[in-house]
């Protein structure tokens, strides 16, 4: 015999079965406790519940959880909870997540007294309601992403914060922060102009502040222990970083940067400056730890002398920088392993200026003006090559050490000739194999005389042929292109 009342099923045994109004909540608890569907949740076995995560489970009623006296952490992201009454007397509960519960009122949150971790991301409240969170001075973790936040003044007393997420809001500054324990701040997608007035963030290690309106990095010295800074998509025209002892990674892509100065940065290992407007990468000195530099599509870049300030460089990306005419600074770093020069228009002479690189394994020079691969002797350790879209007709020098390569879409333009005149060419695949697959777009022939090959066209005008060749070790075309030649009458 039993009597049902809301919240608990009373029996005449010592152990009582809990009745849940919300069956989705009950199911989530059973899953967490590894209970069979036929088993019930009791006032005894629910004491084993310390953590409960139920994301997007269509839960709206938490009644029954009041019996989970040992509950420490709950995450109910993406539900429709309106009342936290069942949780208010759970004295061990310290971490609560109610992100994207749009009908949850602030007054319900404030019923929880002992929390140190809080996630209300995706829930929108008024400025006055957010200000009430100031009571939680013991918070160590706070997530308020996508909350239409206009101010974080209520955080000024939260001096125990360790981790803060405030992404996708309307913030113009984060000056109120006052926790030397803060290790990580996620503040992407706001309208922050400067961090110059930020104080007492000496413990900060990582900062995500992409997609804001920063106009300089003059605040970086205040964050004396920061190691990782992600500040892409800002409005930083001139970036000066000097003397910072612990900065390890700088990501400053798409920030309208026209001038960069990097000096005396003993810990800097990675910098990304992709899609900016740099004309020069020359103001660099004393970068003893720098291993990776990326300058993708700085289309106005002409000077890369600063590369010589990084003796331990192992990865250099110059892709999409067609203004570079002097590649000799690349000769300085002796440890270089990966070099990307796609779409720079690099020539035979310029690639020779790079010099001998005994450790280079990957070389990407697609979209260049290379007519041969004689440079292969400069890089004895090379294993991967991107040669697409050049002017190469002979890849016979590719040795056994090359494990992966592509030399498709070559565009070879020969000097004009008179009708009937032969042109000596060298059309060879790897290991000097003959290229047999030829599509004549205009009538012509290729003849041989010993090791020499000669191309002759049948008619005057603009003549073309397409060729393709497949390596024995590949399932795809490895080498292809077009010969073009004008034949005069």
N, C-alpha and C positions, 0 to 999 in steps of 0.2 A: 504494500500500500504506500502510495506517495502522494504528496500535495505539491502542485506547481505554483510557484510564485515568481515574479519577475526577478531574474538574476540568479536564482538558485533553485535546484530541484531538491526539496527536502526529503530525506528517507529516514527510516528508523535505525539505520546503521551509523557507525561513527564517521564514515566517509560519505560526504554528500556530493551528488552529481550537479554540476553547474549547468544551468539552462541559459543559452545564448539567444538573444533576440535576433542577432545577425549571424546567419549560418555561414556567411563567407569568413567572418572573423573566427568562428569555431573551426572551420576547415583549415585556416591558416595556423591556428594554434596546434591542431592535431598533427599537421605536417611537421611543424617545428619540434614537437615532442615525440615524433615517430610513432604516433598512435594509429591503429587501424581505423578504418571508417566506422566500423561497428563499435569501437570503444568510445566511451564517454570521457569528457574532461571533468575531473573531480577537483574538489577542494584540496586533495592531497597531491595528485600528479601535477597540478598547475603550479605547485611550489617549485617544480624543476624548471619552470620557464624563466629564463634570465634575459634572453634576447628574442625579439619578435620583429621580423621584417615581412611586410605584406604590401607589395607594390602593385598598384592598379588592380586591386581585387574587388572593387565595388563595395567596399566596407563603409557603412554609415553610422553604426552603433557600436560603441566599445563596452557596453554593459557586460559584466562577467569578468572583465579584466581586473576588477577591484580585488579579486581573490589571489591574484598573481603577486604575492607579497615580496617575492625575490626578483621581480622584473627590474632590469637595469637599463635596457635599451629598447626603444621601439622606433620603427621606421614605417610610416604609412603613406609614402609618396603616392599621389595620384588616386586618392579615394575621395569620399564625400562626407567626412567626419564633421560633425557640428558641435559635439559636446565632449569635453575631457574630464567630466565629473568622475568617472570611474578611476582615473589615474591620480587624483589629487592627493590621496593618502598613501601612495606607494613610495615609501621613504628611501628605497634603494634606487629609484629611477633617476638617472642622471643625464641620459642622452635621448632626445626626442626629435623625430623628424616628421613633419606634417607638410612637406612641400606639395604644392598643387592640390590643396584641399580648399577650394575657393570660398566655401561657405563657413569656414572656421573663423570665429570672431576672436579678436585679441583678448577679450575678457576671459575666454576659455584658456588661452595660453597662460595667462597670469595666475591661474589657479595652481600651477605647478611651481613648487617652492624650491626644489633642490637641484634643479638642472644645471649642468655645466656645458652641455652641447645642445645646440638648437638649430634646426633647419626649417625655415618658413619660405623657402624659395617658391616663386610663382604665386604667392598669396599677396594681394594688394590691400594695404591699409592706409589710413590717413597719416600725415606727419605726426599729428598729436597721438595717434595710437602707437606708432613706432616709438615715440618718445617714452612710452611706458615701459619699454624693454630695458630702460636704464636700471631697473631694480635688479637685473641679473648681472651684478658686478663680478660674480664668480665664473662667468662663462669663459671657457677655453677655446671652444669651437663655435663659430656662428656663420651660418649660410643664409644669405638674403639675396639670392640671385633672382633677377626678373621680378622685382617687387615694386617697380615705379618709385624707388627711393629717391628723394630729393636732398636728403641730408643724413649724416651719420653722427650728428652732435650728441645723440644719446649714448654713444659708445665711449665718451670721454672718460668715464669712470671704470671702464672694462679693462683694467690693467693686468689681467691675467690671460688675455686672449693669446692663443698660440696660432690659430688658423682662422682666416677670415675670407669668405667668398661674398662679393658684392657685385657680381657681373650683371650686365644688361640692365642698368638703372639710369638715373638722370643726374648723377653726381658730378659736381664741378670741382670738388676737392675732397681730400680725406684728412684734412688737418686735425680733426678731432681725435684721431687715433693716438693712444698714449700707453702702449704696452711694449715694454722692452722684451717681452717674451714672445712676441709675434715672430713666427718663422716664415709663414707664407701668406701672401695677400693675392687674391684673384680679383682684379678690378677691371677686366676687359669690358669693352662696349659701354663706356660712360662718356662724359664730356669734360674730363679732368684736364685742366690746362697746365698745372704745375704741381710739383710736390715740394716746392721750396720751403713751405712753412711747416712741413711735417717734422716732428721732433720725437725723441725718445723711442725710436724704432731700431735701436742698436742691435737687436737680435735678429733682424730680418735677414733671411737667406735667399728667398725666392719671391720674385715680383712679376705678376702677369698684368700688364697695363696696356695691352694692344687695343687698337680701335678707340683711342681717345683724342684729345686735342693738345697734347704736349707740344710745346714749341722749343724746348731745350732739355738738356740733361744736366743742368747746373745743380740739381738736387742730389745727384748721385753720391757726392762726397759725404752727405749726411747719413747715407745708408752704408756705413763703413764696413759692415760685415756681409753685405749682400753678395751672393755668388752668381745667381742666375737672374737676368733681366730680359723679359719679353716685352718689347715696346714697339712692335710693328704697327703700321697704319696710324701714324701720328703726323704731326706737322713740324718735324724737327729739321730745319734747314741746315743748321750747323751743329755738329755733334763733336764735343770736346770731352774726351775721357783721359784723365792723366793722374797717375800716382795712386790709383785705387789698388789696394793690396790683395783683395780677395775675389775680385770679379773674375768669373770663370767662363760665363757664356753671355753674349750680347746678341739679341735678335732684334734688328732694326730695319726690317723689310718694309718697303712701300711707305716710307715716311718723308718723302720729298727732300731727302738729304742731298745737299750740293757740296758739302765740305765735311770731311771727317779728320779728326786728329786723335791718334792713339799713341800715348807715350808712357813709358815706365809702368807697365801693367804686368807684374811678375806672375800672376796666376791665370791670365786670360788664355783660354785654350780654343774657344770657338767664337767666331763672329760672322753674322749673316747680315749682309747689306743689299739684299736682292731688290730689284725694281725701284731703285732710287735714281737720282740725277747727278751722280758723281762725275766730275770731269777728271779727278785725280785721286789716286790712292797712294800718296807720296809722303804725307805727314805722319809717319810712323817711326817709332824708335823704341828700342829695348822691350821687345815682346818675346822673351825667352821661352815661354811655354806654349805659344800659339801654334796650334796644329791644324786648324781648319778655317779657311776664309772662303766665303761665298759672295760673289758680286754679280749674280745673274741679272742680265738685261739692264745694266747701267749703260745705256746706249751712247751716252756722251763721254764715257770713260776713255781717256787716252794714255794716262800715266799710271803705271803700277809699280813704281820704284819702292813703295812701302813694303812690298813682298820680301825684300832683302832684310827687313828688320825681324823676320820670323825664321830663325835658323832651323827650327824643329818642325816646320810645316810639312804635313803629310797629305793634306787634301786642299786643292785649290780649284775653285769653280769660277771660270771667266765666261761662261756661256752667254751668248747674246750681247757681247761687247765688241761691236765691229770697229770701234774707233781706235783700238789698241794697235799701234804700229811697231812698238818695241817690246818684244817678249823676253829680252835678255835678263830682266830681274828674276825671272823664274829659274834661272841657272843657279841662284844663290842657295836655296834650301836643298841640302843634300839628301834629306830623308823623304822626299816627295814620293808618295805611293799612288795617288790618284790625281789626274789632271784633266779637267773638263774645259775644252776650248771650242765647243760646238758653236757654230754661227758667229764666229769672230772673223771669218774671211782669212784665216791664217794661211801664209804662203810657204813655199819650200824654203826660202831664205829665212823667214821668221822662225820656223820650227827648228832650224839649225841653231839659232841663237839660244834656244833653251839649253843646249849643251848635253853633256852625258849625265844620265840619271840611272844609277845602278839599281835603285829600288822601285822604280816606277812599274806598277803592275797594270794600271788601267789608264788608257789614253783615249779621250773622246775629241775628235777633230772633225766631226761632221759639219757640213755647211762651210767648207773652207775653199781655198784656191790651190790645193795641193795637186801636183801633176804626177807625183811618184811617191813611193814609200821607202826611199833611201834612208830616211831618218830612223828606220827600225833599228839600225845598228847603234843608235844612241841610247837605246833602252833595252838592254839585254835580258831584263827580268819580265818584260811585258807579257801579259797573258790575255788581256781584253782590249779590243780595238774597235772604235766606232769611226768609220771612214766614209759614211754615206755623203752623197751630194758634194763630191769634189770633182777632180778632173783626171782621175787615175784610170789607166787602161791596163796596168800590169801589177798583179799582186803576187808574183812568183816568189818574192822574198819572204813571204810569211812562213815562218818556221814551225816546227812541231810544238814549240812552247806556247804558241797562241791557242788558247782553249776556246775562245769565243770572239767572233768578229762579225762585222757587217760592212760591205763595201758596195751597197746598192746605189742606184740613181746617180751614177757618174755622168758628167756632162763635158764631153771632150770636143772642142772646136779646133779643127785643123786649119792651117793656112790655106788661102786660096791657091788653086792650081788651074792649069789649062786643061781642056778636054783631052783625054787620052794619057795624061801625065799620071805617073804612079806616086803615091805617098807612102813612105816607110812608117809603119806603125808597130807597136808592141802590145798585142792583146793576149794576155796570159792569165790563167787562173793560178791558184795556189800550186806549188811544186811544178811550175811551168806547164801545167796542163793546158791543152788547147781549148779555146772557147768555141764550141760547135753550134750553140743555139743562137743563130743570127736571124733577125727579121729585117729584110731589106725594104725600107720605105720608098727608096728609089733604086733603080737597077744599078748593080755594081758587082764587084768581085774582090776576093782577097786571095792573093797568090803568095807563094813562099819561095825563098831561095836560100837553102840551108836553114839557119836559125832566123833569118829575116822574114818579115811579113810586109806585103805591099797591098795598099788599097787603091782600087781604080774604079771610077764611076763611068757609066755608059753614056750619060747625057750631061749637058751643061745645066747650070742653075743651082739651086740650093738642094743639097743631097743629105740623106740621113739613113742611118741604120741603128737598130736597137740590138743589144746583146745581153745575154744572161748566162750565168754559170752557177752550178750548185756543187758545193763541197761534198765530198763523199761522206763526211761525218755529219751532214746537216739534212734536215727535212725541208728546209726553205732555201730560196734563192740567196746565195751568199754575195754574189758579185753581178752587177748589172749596170747598164747605162746606155748612152747615146753618143754616136759619132756624128758630127755635123761638119760639112765642108761645102764651100761654094766653088763650083767649077765654071771657069770662064770659057767662052767660045774661042 
